[in-house]
Structures are given as structure tokens and as C-alpha cells.
Amino acid sequence: DRASDRLLPWVIAVMVYLSALALAGALAIHGSVASWTADLTHRLTVQIVTGDAAARERQADAALEFLRKTPGIAAATRVDDAGIRGLLEPWLGSGNVAEDLPVPALIDVELAEDGDVNTASLASRLRSVAPDANLDDHEQWLGRLYNLAWMIEGTAIGTLVLITLATIAIVIFGTHAGLAAHRDTIETLHIMGAEDGMLARAFQGRFLKLGLKGGLIGLLAAGLSLLALRHIINELGSSIMEPAAISGTTLIALALVPVVAALIAMFTARLTVLRALRRMV
């Protein structure tokens, strides 16, 4: 059917385009979360917040000395004022962080790989030497990050499932349209002794080609969209939103999307034809 030959590849292209974007988004979120959590899992942050600059410095020195002597802690490093201003600039804007802006003393704590540190006990003992010290183990932030990642990944998986079901429905409709258009020819071939498998192979080969054609178009469009999105993120020039690196796994997964779409179209067409032919006989 000329109409279906023209329209079906474009429909599959749209499905592949949406699937590729959903898959790329899910893989990017998964990779970013894994990178962030791996860096923060073995780290603690100590904040010393007080308006008295002299007291803040004394407590920071005492906290550093205490932390470096604590078993299970590999390193404790004071974050200098320049580093703190660098952390604030993405939020306040470059050049908007004044020199006299009151900021807390920050200590970056790295836990030993095989160390077992009780953060609640450590926080209590830390306050005995630095009363204004707050220990942050990032647990609350990581929990929210995990929940957000699971929600996004679950939404992406649900989107892929819905797109797959929609593609199957469209292929079934197109196959039935082709069977109806060529019913007389199919009945004649049956009378001449043609087997159902031969007729099914003709349909599945046609839908495989249409699926591959549409899949490649959709993948190309998705690739251009992802490159444009990456360019926009780079243009922002902000450390708040950094472009995720495209790994080899992501590239392979995206390259397989049109192949999977074509195979789904092929097997759906085959099963639809065989079922319809059984009813015709």
C-alpha cells in the first residue's frame, strides 16, 4: 500500500525519536547519580557557623585537629575562602560574591575506605571541641537525589513501554490494512498452494525494511536534538548544570533502538498475518 509505505516509516521515526530521548535521559540520570553518590558516599562536611570570626577560626582549627586524629578518617581539609566563593558563584553570579560576605568555615572530611565511622557519635564528640560545628553526612540530600532519579528513570521506562505498545498497535493496523487491500491476491495464492509462512515472510520483510527506514530517521533526529541540548548546556557556562558525558554504553543502547523497533515491527507483522490467515482459511 503506497499510503502505508509513506506514512509508516514516519510514524516509527517519531516512536524511535521519543524512545531514544527517553532512553538517553534515563541513562544520563543514572550515570550522573552514580558519579555524584560515589563521590559523596565516603565524604562528610563540617560547617562552623558563628558571627564571631575569631571564634570561628579557633573552632575550625580545633575541629581539624580532632578530625585528623579520629580513627576511620583518611583526611580532613579546610576549604579556603576562595573555594567557598567558587561554590557560591554559580548561585549568586560571577563577581557578585563580596569579600566581606559572612560565610561559615567548611571542612571537607574524607572517610577511609575500610573505616566504620558512627556519624552521630562523631558529631557529638566534635561539638565538645567546636560547639558551633555541624556535621553533614549528605544522607538527606542523597536520599532525595535517589528518589528523584528513581522517579525519572521509572517515568522513562514507562514511556518506553507505552511507545512500544503504540508501535505494536500501529503495525497491527498497517498489517490488517495490507491484508484487506490484497485479500483477493492472498486467496488466489492460497488456492495455488502458497503456505502461510511464505505469505508471512513477504509481510515481515516489508515491515522490517519500513521499520529500519523509520528507525534510522528517528535516531538521526534524536541525535541532533541531543547535540543541540548539549550545546545549549555548554553555552550556559554554569557548574550547576554540567553536560553528562556520553558513554559507550549509551551510544550502543541508542544505536540498538532502531534495530529493536524494526524487529518489533517485523515480528508483530508476522504474528498478525499468521493469525489473520488462519481465520481466512
Salt bridges, closest charged atoms under 4 A:
ASP1 OD1 - HIS182 NE2 3.85
ASP5 OD1 - ARG206 NH2 2.96
ASP39 OD1 - ARG43 NE 3.71
GLU57 OE2 - ARG78 NH2 3.06
GLU65 OE2 - LYS69 NZ 3.17
GLU99 OE1 - ARG85 NH1 3.30
ASP108 OD2 - ARG43 NH1 2.71
GLU113 OE1 - HIS42 NE2 3.87
ASP136 OD2 - HIS138 ND1 3.80
GLU153 OE2 - HIS30 ND1 3.33
GLU187 OE2 - ARG183 NE 3.25
ASP196 OD1 - HIS190 NE2 3.10
GLU235 OE2 - HIS231 NE2 3.72
